[in-house]
Amino acid sequence: MAWAPGLTYLGPLDSAMQGMKNSGAGGAIVAVPGLSIRDMNVVVRDLLAAGFHVQLFGGLLNINPSSCR
């Protein structure tokens, strides 16, 4: 699994909620292309229901993630 420098990987999708709680995070950025529609719906609904701020990231065509800050 790859992620951008400076971002913390909290674990696999099935442990997202526990990872969020353990980290003290107030929100999450969900990479839409990285999830099935079903998985995206489940994780976004669960995070919102728990009071977390959620942003959906759809990706950028031909843009290197390391160039975005």
Secondary structure, 3 states (H helix, E strand, C coil): CCCCCCCCCCCCHHHHHHHHHHHCCCEEEEEHHHCCHHHHHHHHHHHHHCCCEEEEECCCCCCCHHHCC
